[in-house]
């Protein structure tokens, strides 16, 4: 997750003890944006990361993520204009490009509820039939009964670069980033005490945004959050001819929804990371302990890769149907696929952000702002009611 220096680290023989206005656990994209917003508001903020930066152990690494306006769920569609604006502000602050506008094609069976939701968020004039799609993007193939939507705002966020930028700006505003420090204990109170492998820190407010490790961190605080970490196969597929795929070097991103052969959906990005390799992934994975993510025995079946091979043969004939590169990433999903953005039910100065993976990166600037606002006791700039912890039964364990 991004880059960091060791300049904040203390010698092991001298444990750190310090008090801050706010502490954020987890220096992925969500936690980093929460810390960034706190620092922008002149709060002395500590951002803690258990792994030495940069690393690829979580959900925020890699070179590319899709961003878009097309959303089937209006609560997210309403957040996207704010998110685009905040990404542009970060680009200006960091003096770097974080976004490439490629456009996005959303395809699927006519009448599919998710596709119809995207059409509602985009407008009817964004519909493409098979003929129009073939003319504009000949490498993408529609089948009988299917339609496509065009989202001209869609494109690619440069993930590693974005994470580095938000952390750099955070530190420029006086924030402290300490990596290689695993949280060992959280002691609630009017002033919260955090004990890590290196030091002891105190603050009147805490934000927990630790990705796949969030469930384990909040369990001692009396919460049993229904978070499911998943190992995702991130696959890259070779173009048969340079630029032969509509998702090729200058082509659009795409999403396929409502398909029987891929019920969780498929998404793709242009060949920006590896020469002539298009990123196409299945929007699902296998349950995993995040500590064991990379310990996959040789010969373990990869059904998601088989689903993608079939999809590519049918929809992207310009790509070789076997992946050239397979990497891994983590999703952390809630049962309903929506985020958790809420105060701890018993400790209102502890804020929890979780369940972002699969579609959270693009919204990170807004999510970070909401977590910041919740921690400061402000009225959130977007309603957080749909993201309440208590929508899930049985989350509160015995009182501490």
Secondary structure as the mmCIF struct_conf table of DSSP 4:
data_model
#
loop_
_struct_conf.conf_type_id
_struct_conf.id
_struct_conf.beg_label_comp_id
_struct_conf.beg_label_asym_id
_struct_conf.beg_label_seq_id
_struct_conf.end_label_comp_id
_struct_conf.end_label_asym_id
_struct_conf.end_label_seq_id
BEND BEND1 UNK A 6 UNK A 6
TURN_TY1_P TURN_TY1_P1 UNK A 7 UNK A 8
HELX_LH_PP_P HELX_LH_PP_P1 UNK A 9 UNK A 11
TURN_TY1_P TURN_TY1_P2 UNK A 12 UNK A 13
BEND BEND2 UNK A 14 UNK A 14
STRN STRN1 UNK A 16 UNK A 20
BEND BEND3 UNK A 21 UNK A 21
STRN STRN2 UNK A 22 UNK A 25
BEND BEND4 UNK A 28 UNK A 28
HELX_RH_AL_P HELX_RH_AL_P1 UNK A 29 UNK A 40
TURN_TY1_P TURN_TY1_P3 UNK A 41 UNK A 42
STRN STRN3 UNK A 45 UNK A 48
BEND BEND5 UNK A 50 UNK A 51
HELX_LH_PP_P HELX_LH_PP_P2 UNK A 52 UNK A 52
BEND BEND6 UNK A 53 UNK A 54
BEND BEND7 UNK A 57 UNK A 60
BEND BEND8 UNK A 62 UNK A 63
STRN STRN4 UNK A 65 UNK A 67
BEND BEND9 UNK A 69 UNK A 69
BEND BEND10 UNK A 72 UNK A 73
HELX_RH_AL_P HELX_RH_AL_P2 UNK A 74 UNK A 94
TURN_TY1_P TURN_TY1_P4 UNK A 95 UNK A 95
BEND BEND11 UNK A 96 UNK A 96
STRN STRN5 UNK A 99 UNK A 101
STRN STRN6 UNK A 104 UNK A 109
TURN_TY1_P TURN_TY1_P5 UNK A 110 UNK A 111
HELX_RH_AL_P HELX_RH_AL_P3 UNK A 113 UNK A 122
HELX_RH_3T_P HELX_RH_3T_P1 UNK A 124 UNK A 126
STRN STRN7 UNK A 127 UNK A 128
HELX_RH_AL_P HELX_RH_AL_P4 UNK A 130 UNK A 136
TURN_TY1_P TURN_TY1_P6 UNK A 138 UNK A 139
BEND BEND12 UNK A 140 UNK A 140
TURN_TY1_P TURN_TY1_P7 UNK A 144 UNK A 145
STRN STRN8 UNK A 146 UNK A 151
TURN_TY1_P TURN_TY1_P8 UNK A 152 UNK A 153
STRN STRN9 UNK A 155 UNK A 157
HELX_RH_AL_P HELX_RH_AL_P5 UNK A 159 UNK A 172
TURN_TY1_P TURN_TY1_P9 UNK A 173 UNK A 174
STRN STRN10 UNK A 176 UNK A 178
BEND BEND13 UNK A 180 UNK A 180
STRN STRN11 UNK A 183 UNK A 187
BEND BEND14 UNK A 189 UNK A 191
STRN STRN12 UNK A 192 UNK A 196
BEND BEND15 UNK A 197 UNK A 198
STRN STRN13 UNK A 199 UNK A 203
BEND BEND16 UNK A 204 UNK A 204
STRN STRN14 UNK A 206 UNK A 208
HELX_RH_3T_P HELX_RH_3T_P2 UNK A 211 UNK A 213
HELX_RH_AL_P HELX_RH_AL_P6 UNK A 214 UNK A 219
TURN_TY1_P TURN_TY1_P10 UNK A 220 UNK A 222
STRN STRN15 UNK A 223 UNK A 223
STRN STRN16 UNK A 228 UNK A 239
BEND BEND17 UNK A 240 UNK A 241
TURN_TY1_P TURN_TY1_P11 UNK A 242 UNK A 243
BEND BEND18 UNK A 245 UNK A 245
TURN_TY1_P TURN_TY1_P12 UNK A 246 UNK A 247
BEND BEND19 UNK A 248 UNK A 248
TURN_TY1_P TURN_TY1_P13 UNK A 249 UNK A 250
STRN STRN17 UNK A 253 UNK A 257
BEND BEND20 UNK A 258 UNK A 258
STRN STRN18 UNK A 259 UNK A 259
TURN_TY1_P TURN_TY1_P14 UNK A 260 UNK A 261
STRN STRN19 UNK A 262 UNK A 262
TURN_TY1_P TURN_TY1_P15 UNK A 263 UNK A 264
STRN STRN20 UNK A 266 UNK A 274
TURN_TY1_P TURN_TY1_P16 UNK A 275 UNK A 276
STRN STRN21 UNK A 277 UNK A 282
BEND BEND21 UNK A 283 UNK A 283
STRN STRN22 UNK A 286 UNK A 287
HELX_RH_3T_P HELX_RH_3T_P3 UNK A 290 UNK A 292
TURN_TY1_P TURN_TY1_P17 UNK A 293 UNK A 294
TURN_TY1_P TURN_TY1_P18 UNK A 298 UNK A 299
HELX_RH_AL_P HELX_RH_AL_P7 UNK A 303 UNK A 315
TURN_TY1_P TURN_TY1_P19 UNK A 317 UNK A 318
STRN STRN23 UNK A 319 UNK A 333
TURN_TY1_P TURN_TY1_P20 UNK A 335 UNK A 336
BEND BEND22 UNK A 337 UNK A 337
STRN STRN24 UNK A 340 UNK A 343
BEND BEND23 UNK A 345 UNK A 346
TURN_TY1_P TURN_TY1_P21 UNK A 348 UNK A 349
STRN STRN25 UNK A 350 UNK A 354
TURN_TY1_P TURN_TY1_P22 UNK A 357 UNK A 359
HELX_RH_3T_P HELX_RH_3T_P4 UNK A 361 UNK A 363
HELX_RH_AL_P HELX_RH_AL_P8 UNK A 364 UNK A 375
TURN_TY1_P TURN_TY1_P23 UNK A 376 UNK A 377
HELX_LH_PP_P HELX_LH_PP_P3 UNK A 378 UNK A 380
BEND BEND24 UNK A 381 UNK A 382
HELX_RH_3T_P HELX_RH_3T_P5 UNK A 385 UNK A 387
HELX_RH_3T_P HELX_RH_3T_P6 UNK A 389 UNK A 391
BEND BEND25 UNK A 392 UNK A 392
TURN_TY1_P TURN_TY1_P24 UNK A 393 UNK A 394
STRN STRN26 UNK A 396 UNK A 396
BEND BEND26 UNK A 398 UNK A 398
#
